[in-house]
Amino acid sequence: MFVSVFDLSMGATSDTIVSAATPPGTGGVAIVRLSGEGVADIAGDLITSLPEPRVASLRTFLGSDAKAIDHGIALYFPGPASFTGEDVLELHAHGGPVIVGMLVDAAVALGARRAEPGEFSRRAFLNDKLDLAQAEAIADLIGSGTAQAARAALRSLSGEFSEAVNLLVANLTKLRVHVEAAIDFPEEEIDFLSDRRLLARLESCGAEFRSLLRGAAVGRVLRDGFQVVLVGKPNAGKSSLMNRLSGAETAIVTEVAGTTRDILRESIDIDGLAVELVDTAGLRDDPGVIEQEGIRRAREAMANADAVLWVQDATEPAHGALDEETVPEVPVLVVHNKSDLLEAAPEGDGVWVSARTGAGLDALREHIKDLAGYHNLGEGAFTARRRHVEALQRAATHFEAGRSALQAARAGEILAEELRLAQSELGAITGEVSSDELLGRIFSEFCIGK
């Protein structure tokens, strides 16, 4: 049972809620979903009676005035064996917005209320049908930008991420039991630093933290994408490079220096990695008034980027020098453009490309994947959110602080407390420990009807 302090005033779970479960617009089929204690009573008026559980039944959908609205399929899922853990009724009607609106209005007139964003998933969480990480994976699956991200979100929804977190929590618990038992029975005179079982468990938990952090960092990139900002001097070929990578003429390309004045964005897919390319104004010492604003925005974009491609003209003698004051605190890859104009083979660090001919672009794509920590993930990837990564980092920090205290001062009490704090941070990922504000913010991002 999850220990949650969720504010039920955001929607009492005894209410029966209703919403369209399919996007607005016209289509072949639209689904209206109801969940709650009053489903059976409302169904008596909407479709005369409840159908047999989990058996598609052709019914006439009636309004609150008993007049027919549509003919379609009704599906009934009695709780607790349903998505929300409550009685759920789905009406599969013809996909017109007027019909959907009439069905929802009829359900409301018969005692239901309109669902809030994410309320169906929120009820599934509160009724222990999903943990918090799995509930978030529903929204991630719906919003997936690439096939790889969709597969990873499905693995998170299936519980693979939660299982890894729960395994680490279980191992930390064993470690705490070992440490606290030694503290409670000092007559045993256990020397922590000579206790091989304790040291082995510490090393094992440390390795689990590192593995999970790596996986979560890649999972965050799968979910949110990877933002790469192209910067450099005017006429280095940033815009040409973005156009070549994206396969679209997004940026205007001319021989005139300073053509790009504003931020331009284009999304590309590199082997399942969603990458947002950001083209910026050229950086130079004596820009005009308009360019000054473009350069300011370029520096701002660099500060918020996941990585920077420092594009330089390979034909310029001093092309290799970087302005230390300009380089942001994010990974930077030097890209030597216009390599096709070189008389001799290129030499030096970075990657050598030609936006004009396309030479070196495959290598550049591989470098971008390396910057993201993204490789062929196979069947082991899962999606993660920024809050998951941050919670893991805080938990790992507590763990390492406890291990350091043990090694430096044999402070078993400090180790035990830091392990407890680490467990608390991990519990926030799956929802074992959750605040009203966190849950409200998470579920408010969901679609209405999900």
Summary of the structure (lengths in Angstrom):
residues: 450
radius of gyration: 28.2
end to end distance: 22.4
largest distance: 84.0
contacts: 1492
relative contact order: 0.13
helix: 45%
strand: 18%
